[in-house]
Amino acid sequence: MTIVLHHYETSPFSEVLRLALGLKNADYWSVIIPNIAPKPLLTPLTGGYRKTPVLQIDADIYCDTWIAAQAIEALPGPTLYPEPLGRAGDFIAAMAGGPMFFAAVGAAMAPIADKIPDAFWADRAALFGLSRDLVKARAPHSRAQFTAGIARLDDSLAGRDFIGGNTPGYADFALYMLAWFQRRFNPAAPILDPYANVNAWEARVKAIGHGNPHMSDAQDALALAHGATPDLSEAIDAASGFRAGQPVTVATEDPGADKVEGKLLRLSDREIVIRRDDPDAGTVAVHFPRLGQVLRPA
């Protein structure tokens, strides 16, 4: 089994998976991808999924941080869902990746918005409706919302090492990316100075590290998929109205999301898995979470 993380250095959701792989002390290939579309050497694997990161395990491709975390959870090593939080950590992570995330993005990027290339803003405007002017106009509100969230996090960390107690997990990594993103763009990050519990917790999370990445390239990842056999088992929720082998499209709920086409393999309340056949990647199984995806007949 070979694990490949397709990511780029400043991607906050990639940091979540880097830490998850670090917790597992995993060996994996690190493939750096563009931070904007097109991504011509990744598209044969994903079918056009626009977001970052993407996790690959041989010929199984995981699109979305949560579904990738489930694949990482299955690896040997400490769990991403330690007690007492257990799977409740997913709900904390969802908060970090939803309402708090866009405030964190605005707070981090507004001060340097004019230094970020036009091509980046054009890409994010097409996908999310996020423009340079909008980020700058919302800067005071974004900052206020970011610090309001960090203040609650600071309160939550009082008297404990991690958000669930004494052991780190997925919820910590999802929350950590918010502060991490601020420090990536504003290294001194004075906005975080008042929050002593958060600062100490950041150091503990950072110390987990990123496991054992080995630099690789996209062509190697394509060759890996082409030479491997994905899990093509079929299991469809009988009440869903879909059937195994049915041509479908999958897209995130973002206004500018591209549709990924394939044949349906598995469908449940938790995941969508489709089969794709590509001349460069061979046969791959592409995994999506059910939550946040639009599934339609092709």
Phi, psi and chi 1 to 4 in degrees:
 res  aa     phi    psi   chi1   chi2   chi3   chi4
   1 MET       -  127.9  177.3  179.4   68.9      -
   2 THR  -118.9  128.9  -59.5      -      -      -
   3 ILE  -101.6  135.3  -57.0  165.1      -      -
   4 VAL  -129.4  128.4 -174.7      -      -      -
   5 LEU  -106.5  116.5 -178.1   63.8      -      -
   6 HIS   -94.2  116.5  -59.3  -96.9      -      -
   7 HIS  -160.2  177.2   62.7  127.8      -      -
   8 TYR  -137.5  159.9   59.2   88.2      -      -
   9 GLU   -58.5  -41.2 -174.5  178.3    1.5      -
  10 THR   -94.3   10.5   57.4      -      -      -
  11 SER   -76.3  118.3  161.8      -      -      -
  12 PRO   -66.6  -39.7   19.6  -30.3      -      -
  13 PHE   -69.5  -27.5  -75.3   98.1      -      -
  14 SER   -64.3  -35.7  -65.4      -      -      -
  15 GLU   -62.0  -34.7 -178.5   65.5    8.5      -
  16 VAL   -58.9  -47.7  175.6      -      -      -
  17 LEU   -73.4  -32.9  -66.4 -168.2      -      -
  18 ARG   -60.4  -40.9  -69.4 -172.2  -70.7 -107.4
  19 LEU   -70.7  -37.7  -73.0  164.9      -      -
  20 ALA   -61.9  -41.8      -      -      -      -
  21 LEU   -67.7  -32.4  -70.3  162.6      -      -
  22 GLY   -66.0  -41.5      -      -      -      -
  23 LEU   -60.2  -36.1 -174.3   67.4      -      -
  24 LYS   -83.1   -4.5  -64.3  -74.7 -172.7  174.4
  25 ASN    51.6   44.4 -164.7   30.1      -      -
  26 ALA   -84.1  147.4      -      -      -      -
  27 ASP   -91.2  133.0  -67.5  -68.0      -      -
  28 TYR  -157.0  159.0   60.4   97.5      -      -
  29 TRP   -83.9  137.4  -65.5    0.2      -      -
  30 SER  -108.9  115.3  170.5      -      -      -
  31 VAL  -115.9  118.4  174.9      -      -      -
  32 ILE   -85.1  128.2  -57.8  -57.3      -      -
  33 ILE  -115.3  163.7   61.5  174.1      -      -
  34 PRO   -63.4  152.0  -19.7   31.7      -      -
  35 ASN   -90.0    2.2   68.2   -7.9      -      -
  36 ILE  -139.8  161.5   60.5  173.4      -      -
  37 ALA   -75.1  152.6      -      -      -      -
  38 PRO   -82.9  160.9   31.3  -35.7      -      -
  39 LYS  -127.2   74.4  -56.9  175.6 -175.7 -178.6
  40 PRO   -62.6  -26.0   21.9  -33.6      -      -
  41 LEU   -94.3   -6.5  -63.6 -179.9      -      -
  42 LEU   -98.6  -32.6 -176.4   62.4      -      -
  43 THR   -55.8  -37.5  -63.9      -      -      -
  44 PRO   -59.5  -26.7  -26.8   36.4      -      -
  45 LEU   -82.6  -41.8  -64.3  171.8      -      -
  46 THR   -98.2  -21.7   65.7      -      -      -
  47 GLY    82.0    7.0      -      -      -      -
  48 GLY   117.8    4.3      -      -      -      -
  49 TYR   -54.1  131.2  175.1   79.0      -      -
  50 ARG   -91.9  -21.4  -71.6  -86.2  -62.8  -82.3
  51 LYS   -87.1  168.9  -66.9 -176.3  175.0 -179.4
  52 THR  -127.8  140.6  -54.9      -      -      -
  53 PRO   -92.0  175.7   34.8  -37.1      -      -
  54 VAL  -127.9  132.9  169.8      -      -      -
  55 LEU  -105.7  135.4 -174.4   76.7      -      -
  56 GLN  -121.8  129.5  174.4 -176.3   -4.3      -
  57 ILE  -122.5  102.0  -59.9  179.5      -      -
  58 ASP    56.8 -110.8  -63.5  -26.8      -      -
  59 ALA  -108.9   16.0      -      -      -      -
  60 ASP  -103.0  126.5  -78.3  -87.4      -      -
  61 ILE  -116.7  127.4  -46.0  -59.8      -      -
  62 TYR  -113.1  113.5  -62.0   85.7      -      -
  63 CYS  -106.0  110.7  -63.4      -      -      -
  64 ASP   117.8  140.3  179.7   88.0      -      -
  65 THR   -62.3  -42.2  -52.4      -      -      -
  66 TRP   -65.0  -46.8  179.7   83.4      -      -
  67 ILE   -67.0  -33.7 -160.0   71.8      -      -
  68 ALA   -66.1  -37.8      -      -      -      -
  69 ALA   -63.1  -31.9      -      -      -      -
  70 GLN   -67.2  -37.2  -51.9  -41.1  -62.8      -
  71 ALA   -68.0  -39.2      -      -      -      -
  72 ILE   -67.3  -37.3  -66.7  171.3      -      -
  73 GLU   -57.2  -32.7  171.5   65.0   -1.4      -
  74 ALA   -73.9  -10.1      -      -      -      -
  75 LEU   -75.1  157.2  -59.9  175.8      -      -
  76 PRO   -61.2  151.2  -19.3   30.8      -      -
  77 GLY   120.5 -175.8      -      -      -      -
  78 PRO   -59.8  148.5  -21.4   32.5      -      -
  79 THR   -72.9  148.9  179.9      -      -      -
  80 LEU   -79.7   -6.3  -58.3 -178.1      -      -
  81 TYR  -128.2   64.1  -63.1   96.9      -      -
  82 PRO   -69.5  151.8   27.7  -35.8      -      -
  83 GLU   -73.4  152.1  -63.8  -62.2  -24.3      -
  84 PRO   -88.2   -9.3   32.2  -36.7      -      -
  85 LEU   -67.1  -44.3  -84.0 -178.8      -      -
  86 GLY    55.5 -135.8      -      -      -      -
  87 ARG   -71.7  -10.2  -74.6  -76.3  169.3  171.3
  88 ALA   -62.0  -18.6      -      -      -      -
  89 GLY   -58.7  -27.0      -      -      -      -
  90 ASP   -62.9  -36.4  -83.3  -23.0      -      -
  91 PHE   -71.6  -36.2  -75.0   89.9      -      -
  92 ILE   -65.8  -42.9  -64.7  173.5      -      -
  93 ALA   -62.4  -37.1      -      -      -      -
  94 ALA   -64.7  -37.8      -      -      -      -
  95 MET   -64.0  -42.7 -179.3   68.4  177.3      -
  96 ALA   -64.6  -36.1      -      -      -      -
  97 GLY   -87.7   -3.2      -      -      -      -
  98 GLY  -114.2 -101.9      -      -      -      -
  99 PRO   -57.1  -42.3  -25.6   34.1      -      -
 100 MET   -74.0  -27.3  -71.7 -176.3   65.7      -
 101 PHE   -65.1  -47.6  178.1   72.8      -      -
 102 PHE   -70.0  -29.1  -73.8  101.8      -      -
 103 ALA   -66.3  -41.0      -      -      -      -
 104 ALA   -64.1  -41.2      -      -      -      -
 105 VAL   -60.8  -48.1  167.0      -      -      -
 106 GLY   -62.8  -42.9      -      -      -      -
 107 ALA   -65.2  -35.1      -      -      -      -
 108 ALA   -79.6  -39.9      -      -      -      -
 109 MET   -92.7  -24.1  -62.0 -177.3   74.5      -
 110 ALA   -56.8  -43.5      -      -      -      -
 111 PRO   -64.5  -22.1  -23.2   35.2      -      -
 112 ILE  -119.2   17.4   59.2  163.9      -      -
 113 ALA   -56.7  -36.1      -      -      -      -
 114 ASP   -74.7  -14.9  -71.1  -30.5      -      -
 115 LYS   -91.3   -9.5  -62.3  178.8 -178.5  179.2
 116 ILE   -85.9  133.3  -62.7  172.9      -      -
 117 PRO   -58.5  149.1  -24.2   33.7      -      -
 118 ASP   -58.1  -36.1  -68.9  -14.4      -      -
 119 ALA   -61.9  -36.2      -      -      -      -
 120 PHE   -64.1  -46.9  176.4   89.3      -      -
 121 TRP   -65.7  -36.7  -70.1  117.2      -      -
 122 ALA   -63.1  -40.3      -      -      -      -
 123 ASP   -64.9  -46.6 -179.8   84.7      -      -
 124 ARG   -71.3  -29.2  -63.8  -46.9 -168.5  -98.2
 125 ALA   -67.3  -40.6      -      -      -      -
 126 ALA   -67.0  -36.7      -      -      -      -
 127 LEU   -85.6  -48.3 -177.9   57.3      -      -
 128 PHE  -112.2  -13.3  -59.2  119.7      -      -
 129 GLY    79.0   21.4      -      -      -      -
 130 LEU   -98.9  114.4 -172.8   69.1      -      -
 131 SER  -116.9  164.2   68.0      -      -      -
 132 ARG   -59.6  -46.1  177.1 -171.6  -75.9  122.3
 133 ASP   -63.8  -38.5  -70.7  -15.7      -      -
 134 LEU   -66.5  -43.7 -175.6   61.4      -      -
 135 VAL   -61.8  -42.1  166.1      -      -      -
 136 LYS   -68.0  -39.8  -69.9  167.6   66.5  175.0
 137 ALA   -66.7  -33.7      -      -      -      -
 138 ARG   -91.0    4.5  -70.4 -175.3  176.6  176.5
 139 ALA   -54.1  -48.1      -      -      -      -
 140 PRO   -61.2  -41.3  -24.0   35.7      -      -
 141 HIS   -67.4  -42.8  180.0   67.3      -      -
 142 SER   -60.5  -43.9  -65.0      -      -      -
 143 ARG   -61.9  -44.6 -177.3 -176.3  176.7   93.3
 144 ALA   -63.0  -41.2      -      -      -      -
 145 GLN   -71.0  -37.2  -68.3  -59.3  -64.8      -
 146 PHE   -63.2  -48.4  175.1   68.7      -      -
 147 THR   -67.7  -31.3   54.4      -      -      -
 148 ALA   -63.7  -40.8      -      -      -      -
 149 GLY   -68.8  -41.3      -      -      -      -
 150 ILE   -65.7  -35.7  -68.0  -64.9      -      -
 151 ALA   -62.7  -41.4      -      -      -      -
 152 ARG   -65.4  -39.5  -70.7 -168.9 -174.7 -173.3
 153 LEU   -62.9  -41.5  176.4   58.4      -      -
 154 ASP   -59.9  -43.4 -162.4   69.6      -      -
 155 ASP   -62.2  -40.8  -67.0  -16.5      -      -
 156 SER   -67.1  -25.9  -60.3      -      -      -
 157 LEU   -90.3   -1.7  -71.3  166.9      -      -
 158 ALA   -61.0  123.8      -      -      -      -
 159 GLY    78.7   11.8      -      -      -      -
 160 ARG  -143.4  155.5   61.3 -178.2   65.7 -163.9
 161 ASP   -81.5  -35.9  -72.6  -18.3      -      -
 162 PHE  -134.4  171.3  -60.9  100.4      -      -
 163 ILE   -63.3  -28.1 -163.1   65.8      -      -
 164 GLY  -101.6   -1.0      -      -      -      -
 165 GLY   139.8 -121.1      -      -      -      -
 166 ASN  -101.1   -1.2  -63.3  -38.1      -      -
 167 THR  -127.4  132.5  -51.6      -      -      -
 168 PRO   -77.0  157.6   30.3  -35.8      -      -
 169 GLY  -160.6 -170.7      -      -      -      -
 170 TYR   -56.3  -39.2  179.9   58.0      -      -
 171 ALA   -61.0  -40.9      -      -      -      -
 172 ASP   -61.5  -43.0  -70.6  -78.2      -      -
 173 PHE   -66.4  -38.3  -54.8  153.6      -      -
 174 ALA   -67.9  -39.3      -      -      -      -
 175 LEU   -71.3  -38.5  -71.4  164.6      -      -
 176 TYR   -60.2  -35.0  173.3   82.0      -      -
 177 MET   -60.6  -25.4   74.4  171.5  171.2      -
 178 LEU   -67.4  -46.3  -53.6  175.3      -      -
 179 ALA   -72.0  -38.9      -      -      -      -
 180 TRP   -58.1  -42.6  175.7   88.1      -      -
 181 PHE   -64.2  -40.2 -164.5   60.0      -      -
 182 GLN   -60.0  -43.3  177.1   67.2 -139.2      -
 183 ARG   -72.5  -27.6  -65.7 -169.2 -171.9  -80.5
 184 ARG   -63.3  -39.5  -69.8  -64.0  -53.2 -177.0
 185 PHE   -93.6  -25.7  -75.2   92.8      -      -
 186 ASN  -136.3   80.6  -53.8  -74.5      -      -
 187 PRO   -53.0  -37.6  -28.0   35.7      -      -
 188 ALA   -69.0  -33.0      -      -      -      -
 189 ALA    45.8   56.4      -      -      -      -
 190 PRO   -60.9  -21.8   21.2  -32.9      -      -
 191 ILE   -59.8  -24.5 -166.4  172.9      -      -
 192 LEU   -94.2   -8.4  -65.4  169.0      -      -
 193 ASP   -57.4  -37.5  -74.4  -11.7      -      -
 194 PRO   -71.0   -6.2  -19.1   33.1      -      -
 195 TYR  -110.4   84.3  -53.6  103.6      -      -
 196 ALA   -62.6  -39.5      -      -      -      -
 197 ASN   -65.4  -40.3  -65.8  -31.6      -      -
 198 VAL   -65.0  -43.0  167.6      -      -      -
 199 ASN   -62.1  -42.8  -79.5  -96.1      -      -
 200 ALA   -67.8  -39.2      -      -      -      -
 201 TRP   -66.2  -40.1  163.5   82.1      -      -
 202 GLU   -55.4  -44.1  -78.5 -176.6   85.9      -
 203 ALA   -63.1  -38.9      -      -      -      -
 204 ARG   -67.4  -41.2  -72.1 -170.8  -72.7  -88.7
 205 VAL   -68.0  -45.3  175.1      -      -      -
 206 LYS   -57.1  -36.0 -177.9  178.5 -180.0  179.7
 207 ALA   -65.3  -16.8      -      -      -      -
 208 ILE   -63.4  -35.2  -67.5  166.6      -      -
 209 GLY    79.6 -172.6      -      -      -      -
 210 HIS  -114.7   20.2  -66.1  161.7      -      -
 211 GLY    72.4 -141.7      -      -      -      -
 212 ASN  -125.0   75.4  -53.1  -60.1      -      -
 213 PRO   -76.1  144.5   28.1  -33.2      -      -
 214 HIS  -122.8  119.5  -53.0  -80.5      -      -
 215 MET   -61.5  131.3  -66.0  -55.4  -63.2      -
 216 SER  -139.8 -172.5 -171.2      -      -      -
 217 ASP  -134.4  169.0   61.6   39.4      -      -
 218 ALA   -64.2  -33.2      -      -      -      -
 219 GLN   -65.4  -38.8  -67.1  -72.1    1.4      -
 220 ASP   -64.1  -38.5  -73.1  -19.5      -      -
 221 ALA   -66.2  -39.0      -      -      -      -
 222 LEU   -64.6  -43.0  -75.4  171.9      -      -
 223 ALA   -64.3  -37.9      -      -      -      -
 224 LEU   -59.2  -49.7  171.9   67.4      -      -
 225 ALA   -62.1  -42.6      -      -      -      -
 226 HIS   -63.3  -30.3 -151.8  -67.1      -      -
 227 GLY   -94.7    2.3      -      -      -      -
 228 ALA  -112.9  167.7      -      -      -      -
 229 THR  -116.8  120.3  -58.7      -      -      -
 230 PRO   -79.1  171.6   31.2  -35.4      -      -
 231 ASP   -78.1  106.2  179.3   -0.2      -      -
 232 LEU  -104.8   19.5  -61.0  177.1      -      -
 233 SER   -63.3  152.6   61.1      -      -      -
 234 GLU  -117.1  136.5  -63.1  178.5  -25.4      -
 235 ALA  -161.2  108.5      -      -      -      -
 236 ILE  -115.0  130.8  -54.1  -64.2      -      -
 237 ASP   -58.0  120.4  178.8   -3.3      -      -
 238 ALA   -62.4  -27.0      -      -      -      -
 239 ALA   -88.0    1.1      -      -      -      -
 240 SER   -77.9  -23.6   68.6      -      -      -
 241 GLY    86.5   -0.5      -      -      -      -
 242 PHE  -106.0  165.8  -70.6   88.7      -      -
 243 ARG  -134.5  155.0   67.8 -177.7 -172.3  -81.9
 244 ALA   -62.3  137.5      -      -      -      -
 245 GLY    84.4   -4.0      -      -      -      -
 246 GLN   -70.3  133.6  179.7  177.4   -3.1      -
 247 PRO   -66.4  129.3  -21.1   33.8      -      -
 248 VAL  -138.8  167.8  -64.3      -      -      -
 249 THR  -122.3  147.2   64.2      -      -      -
 250 VAL  -128.1  134.4 -175.6      -      -      -
 251 ALA  -147.2  147.1      -      -      -      -
 252 THR   -67.7  166.7   63.5      -      -      -
 253 GLU   -79.5    1.8  -67.1  179.9  -31.0      -
 254 ASP   -66.3  144.5  -55.8  -66.9      -      -
 255 PRO   -60.3  -29.8   15.9  -28.7      -      -
 256 GLY  -107.1   20.6      -      -      -      -
 257 ALA   -66.6  141.3      -      -      -      -
 258 ASP   -83.4  148.7  -66.9  -28.1      -      -
 259 LYS   -88.9  134.7  -64.7  177.0 -179.3  177.6
 260 VAL  -101.6  125.7  179.1      -      -      -
 261 GLU  -103.1  144.3  -61.8 -175.6    5.3      -
 262 GLY  -176.5 -172.5      -      -      -      -
 263 LYS  -108.5  132.0  -66.2 -178.0  178.5  179.1
 264 LEU   -69.7  127.9 -168.5   60.9      -      -
 265 LEU  -104.3  -52.7  -71.0  172.5      -      -
 266 ARG  -138.6  144.0  -61.9 -172.2  -68.5  -78.3
 267 LEU  -149.0  124.9  175.9   62.3      -      -
 268 SER  -145.6 -175.3   70.3      -      -      -
 269 ASP   -67.2  -15.4  -70.6  -21.4      -      -
 270 ARG  -105.3  -32.0  -67.1  175.8  177.2   80.8
 271 GLU  -147.5  158.9   70.8  168.3   -6.9      -
 272 ILE  -122.7  131.6  -57.6  165.1      -      -
 273 VAL  -130.0  128.4 -174.7      -      -      -
 274 ILE  -122.8  154.1   63.3  173.1      -      -
 275 ARG   -96.9  135.0  170.5  179.4  174.1  153.7
 276 ARG  -128.8  144.6  -62.7 -168.6   62.2 -101.1
 277 ASP  -120.3  121.9  -64.3  -72.1      -      -
 278 ASP  -133.9  138.4 -175.4  -83.8      -      -
 279 PRO   -62.2  -28.4   17.3  -29.7      -      -
 280 ASP   -90.5  -32.5  -66.7  -40.7      -      -
 281 ALA  -103.3  -13.6      -      -      -      -
 282 GLY    77.1 -150.9      -      -      -      -
 283 THR   -90.4  125.2  -62.0      -      -      -
 284 VAL  -128.9  153.1  -65.4      -      -      -
 285 ALA  -106.9  121.4      -      -      -      -
 286 VAL  -106.0  123.5 -171.8      -      -      -
 287 HIS  -104.8  135.5  -57.9 -117.1      -      -
 288 PHE  -131.4  152.9  -57.4   88.4      -      -
 289 PRO   -72.7  152.3   28.7  -34.2      -      -
 290 ARG   -72.5  -39.1 -173.8   67.5 -176.8   92.4
 291 LEU   -70.3  126.9 -173.1   64.8      -      -
 292 GLY    90.8    3.7      -      -      -      -
 293 GLN  -116.4  146.6  -52.6  -64.6  -41.2      -
 294 VAL  -103.5  113.3 -179.9      -      -      -
 295 LEU  -106.0  127.5  175.4   66.9      -      -
 296 ARG  -138.8  151.0  -68.4 -166.2  173.2  100.7
 297 PRO   -60.9  142.5  -19.6   31.7      -      -
 298 ALA   -76.2      -      -      -      -      -
